[in-house]
Amino acid sequence: MNVNAESEKLKNMEERIQKLEETLTKVLCENAALKSTVLDSQNKIEYLQKENEAKKVAFSAGLLSSGLGHTGPIGTAKTLVYSKVFSNVGSAYDSNTGVFKAPIKGVYYFRFYAHCHSGTKMAVSLLKNGQTQCSVFSWKPVTNGNASNGIVLQLESGDEMSTQLWENTWVYDDENSYTSFSGFLIFPL
């Protein structure tokens, strides 16, 4: 073989090696970009999952965790503390205080039930940040009295919801949870 042919062969090999190096560099750059895109996507998915978890808010509780009895009458209004918690998704309801605290701004639905026996007076109000929103009332029914009310409200993060027994009235509850308080987030704002 002559020297020129050998030199041409070597030159072709060098060109192919250079093209392979360029292709490898391009593939490595594309791989880094793809890896970055995958990491960004994973971060977005984690963020959306956390955001979605914050939007899961619902609770339901009965007045007495066990036994039976009545609350009231007393000479002043009293926040009712529902200690029999059926569900508390999002942990926004505090069974020690009877207060639901909105974790996020949104539109919420609340419902409460109250029960009394014949010959007694029962009155309970739903409060938003200490202000009455709606109430139930039963004046000495002939038989047991039941009342319920519900409302849709727009809440800011941190707004507080509770129910309050009026002064000189009372409510009854037992294992059937006749007196209860529930609420849930309809949609965030």
C-alpha positions as CSV (number, residue, x, y, z in Angstrom):
1,M,0.0,0.0,0.0
2,N,1.3,3.4,-0.8
3,V,1.8,6.2,1.7
4,N,-0.9,8.5,0.1
5,A,-3.6,5.8,0.4
6,E,-2.6,5.1,4.0
7,S,-2.7,8.8,4.7
8,E,-6.1,9.1,3.1
9,K,-7.4,6.2,5.2
10,L,-6.1,7.8,8.4
11,K,-7.7,11.1,7.5
12,N,-11.1,9.4,6.9
13,M,-10.8,7.6,10.3
14,E,-10.0,10.9,12.0
15,E,-13.0,12.5,10.4
16,R,-15.2,9.7,11.5
17,I,-13.9,9.9,15.0
18,Q,-14.5,13.6,15.1
19,K,-18.1,13.1,13.8
20,L,-18.6,10.4,16.5
21,E,-17.3,12.8,19.2
22,E,-19.6,15.5,17.9
23,T,-22.6,13.1,18.0
24,L,-21.6,11.9,21.4
25,T,-21.4,15.5,22.7
26,K,-24.8,16.3,21.1
27,V,-26.3,13.2,22.7
28,L,-24.9,14.1,26.1
29,C,-26.2,17.7,25.9
30,E,-29.6,16.4,24.9
31,N,-29.5,13.9,27.8
32,A,-28.7,16.7,30.2
33,A,-31.5,18.8,28.9
34,L,-33.9,15.8,29.1
35,K,-32.7,15.1,32.7
36,S,-33.4,18.8,33.5
37,T,-36.9,18.6,31.9
38,V,-37.6,15.4,33.9
39,L,-36.5,17.0,37.2
40,D,-38.6,20.1,36.4
41,S,-41.6,17.9,35.7
42,Q,-41.1,15.9,38.9
43,N,-40.9,19.2,40.9
44,K,-44.1,20.5,39.3
45,I,-45.9,17.2,40.0
46,E,-44.8,17.3,43.7
47,Y,-46.0,21.0,43.9
48,L,-49.4,20.2,42.4
49,Q,-49.8,17.2,44.7
50,K,-49.1,19.3,47.8
51,E,-51.4,22.1,46.5
52,N,-54.1,19.5,45.9
53,E,-53.7,18.1,49.4
54,A,-54.2,21.6,50.8
55,K,-57.5,21.7,48.9
56,K,-58.9,18.6,50.7
57,V,-60.8,20.0,53.6
58,A,-63.8,18.3,55.3
59,F,-64.9,17.5,58.8
60,S,-67.9,16.1,60.6
61,A,-68.3,15.7,64.4
62,G,-70.9,14.8,67.0
63,L,-71.2,16.7,70.3
64,L,-70.5,13.9,72.7
65,S,-67.8,11.3,72.2
66,S,-69.6,8.8,74.3
67,G,-72.6,8.5,76.7
68,L,-75.6,10.8,76.7
69,G,-76.5,14.1,78.2
70,H,-77.2,17.7,77.6
71,T,-75.1,20.9,77.4
72,G,-76.6,23.9,79.2
73,P,-78.5,25.8,80.3
74,I,-76.0,28.3,81.5
75,G,-76.3,32.1,82.0
76,T,-74.0,33.0,79.1
77,A,-73.6,31.9,75.5
78,K,-71.2,28.9,75.1
79,T,-69.1,27.6,72.2
80,L,-70.1,24.0,71.5
81,V,-67.2,21.6,71.4
82,Y,-67.9,18.5,69.3
83,S,-65.6,15.8,70.5
84,K,-66.9,12.8,68.5
85,V,-64.9,13.4,65.3
86,F,-66.1,11.3,62.4
87,S,-63.7,12.8,59.9
88,N,-61.3,15.7,59.8
89,V,-59.6,15.7,56.4
90,G,-57.0,18.5,56.4
91,S,-57.1,18.8,60.2
92,A,-58.9,22.2,60.1
93,Y,-61.4,21.3,62.9
94,D,-60.1,21.4,66.5
95,S,-62.0,19.0,68.8
96,N,-60.5,20.7,71.8
97,T,-62.1,24.1,71.1
98,G,-65.0,23.3,68.7
99,V,-63.5,25.7,66.2
100,F,-62.9,25.1,62.4
101,K,-60.1,27.3,61.0
102,A,-60.1,27.7,57.2
103,P,-56.7,26.6,55.9
104,I,-57.2,28.3,52.5
105,K,-59.3,31.0,50.9
106,G,-62.4,29.4,49.3
107,V,-66.1,28.8,49.3
108,Y,-67.2,26.4,52.1
109,Y,-70.4,24.7,53.1
110,F,-71.4,24.2,56.8
111,R,-74.2,22.3,58.3
112,F,-75.2,21.9,62.0
113,Y,-77.9,20.0,63.8
114,A,-79.3,20.5,67.3
115,H,-81.6,18.3,69.4
116,C,-83.7,19.0,72.5
117,H,-86.3,17.2,74.6
118,S,-89.8,18.3,75.2
119,G,-90.4,21.3,77.4
120,T,-86.9,22.7,76.9
121,K,-85.6,25.7,75.0
122,M,-82.8,25.1,72.4
123,A,-81.1,27.8,70.3
124,V,-77.8,27.4,68.5
125,S,-76.0,29.8,66.1
126,L,-73.3,29.3,63.5
127,L,-70.6,32.0,63.9
128,K,-67.9,33.2,61.5
129,N,-65.2,35.0,63.3
130,G,-67.6,35.6,66.2
131,Q,-70.4,36.9,64.1
132,T,-73.7,35.0,63.8
133,Q,-74.4,33.7,60.2
134,C,-77.5,31.6,60.8
135,S,-79.3,29.9,63.7
136,V,-81.8,27.2,64.8
137,F,-84.3,27.6,67.6
138,S,-86.9,25.4,69.3
139,W,-89.2,26.8,72.1
140,K,-90.3,24.1,74.5
141,P,-91.5,21.5,71.9
142,V,-94.3,19.1,72.9
143,T,-92.1,16.2,71.8
144,N,-88.4,16.1,71.1
145,G,-87.2,19.0,68.9
146,N,-84.7,18.8,66.1
147,A,-83.4,21.7,64.0
148,S,-80.8,22.1,61.3
149,N,-79.4,24.8,59.2
150,G,-76.7,25.1,56.5
151,I,-74.9,27.8,54.7
152,V,-72.4,28.5,51.9
153,L,-69.8,31.1,52.9
154,Q,-66.7,32.6,51.3
155,L,-63.8,32.3,53.8
156,E,-60.3,33.8,53.9
157,S,-57.5,31.7,55.2
158,G,-57.6,31.8,59.0
159,D,-61.3,32.6,59.3
160,E,-62.9,30.7,62.2
161,M,-66.2,28.9,62.3
162,S,-68.0,27.6,65.4
163,T,-71.4,27.0,66.8
164,Q,-72.7,28.7,69.9
165,L,-75.3,27.7,72.4
166,W,-77.4,30.7,73.4
167,E,-77.6,31.6,77.0
168,N,-80.3,29.8,79.1
169,T,-80.9,27.1,76.4
170,W,-79.6,23.6,76.0
171,V,-78.9,20.8,73.5
172,Y,-79.0,17.0,74.0
173,D,-76.8,14.4,72.4
174,D,-76.1,10.6,72.8
175,E,-74.4,7.9,70.8
176,N,-76.6,8.7,67.8
177,S,-75.0,12.2,67.4
178,Y,-78.3,14.2,67.2
179,T,-76.3,17.3,67.7
180,S,-73.5,17.6,65.1
181,F,-71.4,20.1,63.1
182,S,-69.9,19.5,59.6
183,G,-68.3,21.5,56.9
184,F,-66.2,21.1,53.7
185,L,-64.4,23.2,51.1
186,I,-66.5,23.4,47.9
187,F,-63.7,25.1,45.8
188,P,-60.6,27.3,46.5
189,L,-60.4,30.9,45.4
